[in-house]
């Protein structure tokens, strides 16, 4: 497979495992000041999915601090809409886990109405919680620079890259 694609991911569990492993991979990355990453998958949620709690220890060169994110992954072929999150009160979810923010990672994109809802939560949150969405394109761009993730989750693309590399060496 000549391009990196979620077509190689077979199910939502693998997609969620990929997201969890992505965060494990950023520990010690030069681009980030993340000194430690704790990843905890919380078990099945109301929609059958798992919430992932990510605790990032960050050093900003003055102090070290921790930031906790609730991450939800949606492995839907169609764009994710508000109705896909209807059983989730996102601010309550953040509060329940003592987190600082919420990250939604989608296989594809979100609808305009869900995007507006997330923007409103960002702008109007009284508790200064953070709200972010990574669409499929954004998530793939982050994965693209993580060879271990490509090798483990995208075997066809990994084989293609090795083939291209071997051609260059000949």
C-alpha positions in Angstrom: 0.0 0.0 0.0 1.7 3.1 -1.2 0.0 5.6 1.1 -0.6 5.5 4.8 -4.3 4.8 5.4 -6.6 3.6 8.1 -7.8 1.0 5.7 -5.2 -1.3 7.3 -6.8 -0.9 10.7 -9.4 -3.7 11.1 -11.5 -2.5 14.0 -12.1 0.1 16.6 -10.1 -1.7 19.2 -7.0 -1.6 17.1 -7.7 2.1 16.4 -7.9 2.8 20.1 -4.7 0.8 20.7 -3.0 2.8 18.0 -4.0 6.1 19.7 -2.8 4.8 23.1 0.5 3.7 21.5 0.9 7.0 19.8 1.0 8.8 23.1 3.5 6.2 24.5 5.7 7.0 21.5 5.9 10.8 22.2 7.8 10.3 25.5 11.2 11.9 25.2 10.5 13.2 21.7 12.5 16.3 20.9 9.5 18.1 19.5 7.7 17.9 22.8 8.9 18.4 26.3 7.1 15.3 27.6 9.3 13.5 30.2 6.8 10.8 31.0 3.6 9.4 29.6 1.1 7.2 31.4 -1.7 5.6 29.3 -4.6 4.0 30.9 -7.5 2.5 29.0 -10.6 2.7 31.3 -12.7 -0.2 30.0 -15.8 -0.2 27.9 -17.8 3.0 27.7 -21.5 3.5 26.9 -20.9 3.3 23.2 -18.8 0.1 23.5 -15.6 2.1 23.2 -13.0 2.7 25.8 -11.9 6.0 27.2 -8.2 6.5 27.3 -6.6 8.6 30.1 -3.3 10.1 29.1 -1.2 11.7 31.8 1.6 13.7 30.3 4.5 14.9 32.5 5.9 18.1 30.9 8.9 20.1 31.7 8.7 23.7 30.4 12.3 24.4 31.6 11.0 26.3 34.6 8.8 23.7 36.3 7.5 20.2 35.7 3.8 19.6 35.7 1.2 17.0 34.7 -1.6 17.3 32.3 -4.4 14.7 32.0 -6.5 14.2 28.9 -9.5 12.1 28.4 -9.3 10.7 24.9 -12.1 9.2 22.9 -11.6 7.5 19.6 -14.3 7.1 16.9 -13.6 4.6 14.2 -16.6 5.4 12.0 -16.6 5.4 8.2 -18.9 8.4 8.2 -18.1 11.8 9.7 -18.6 11.9 13.5 -21.6 14.0 14.5 -23.1 15.2 17.7 -25.4 12.2 17.8 -22.3 9.9 18.1 -21.6 11.7 21.4 -25.2 12.0 22.6 -24.7 9.8 25.6 -21.5 11.7 26.8 -21.5 14.8 28.8 -18.0 15.8 27.9 -17.3 18.4 30.8 -18.6 15.9 33.3 -16.4 13.2 31.8 -13.3 15.5 32.2 -14.4 16.3 35.8 -15.0 12.7 36.6 -11.4 11.7 35.7 -9.9 14.9 37.2 -8.6 15.7 33.7 -7.5 19.0 32.1 -9.0 18.3 28.7 -10.8 16.2 26.2 -9.4 14.9 22.9 -11.6 13.3 20.2 -9.6 11.3 17.6 -11.6 10.3 14.5 -10.9 8.0 11.7 -12.4 10.5 9.3 -13.8 14.0 10.1 -16.4 15.6 12.3 -19.6 17.3 11.2 -19.9 21.1 11.2 -22.3 20.9 14.1 -19.9 18.8 16.2 -17.1 21.2 15.3 -19.2 24.1 16.4 -20.1 22.4 19.7 -16.4 21.7 20.5 -15.5 25.3 19.7 -18.3 26.5 22.0 -17.0 24.3 24.8 -13.5 25.7 24.3 -14.7 29.3 24.3 -17.2 29.1 27.1 -15.8 26.6 29.6 -15.8 28.1 33.1 -13.3 25.5 34.3 -10.6 26.2 31.6 -10.8 22.7 30.3 -9.2 22.2 26.9 -11.1 20.6 24.0 -9.4 19.3 20.9 -10.4 17.2 17.8 -7.9 15.3 15.6 -9.5 14.2 12.4 -8.1 11.3 10.4 -5.8 13.4 8.3 -4.3 15.1 11.3 -3.9 11.8 13.2 -2.2 10.2 10.2 0.2 13.1 9.9 1.3 12.5 13.5 1.7 8.8 13.0 3.6 9.2 9.7 6.7 10.3 11.6 6.6 7.3 14.1 8.2 4.3 12.3 7.4 1.9 15.1 3.7 2.6 14.8 3.8 2.2 11.0 5.6 -1.1 11.4 3.2 -2.4 14.1 -0.2 -1.1 12.8 0.3 -0.6 9.0 2.1 -3.7 7.7 1.3 -3.2 4.0 2.5 0.4 4.1 5.6 -0.6 6.1 6.4 -3.3 3.4 5.9 -0.7 0.7 8.3 1.7 2.4 10.9 -1.1 2.8 10.5 -2.0 -0.9 11.1 1.6 -1.9 14.1 1.9 0.4 15.6 -1.3 -1.1 15.1 0.1 -4.6 17.0 3.2 -3.7 19.9 1.1 -2.4 20.2 -0.9 -5.6 
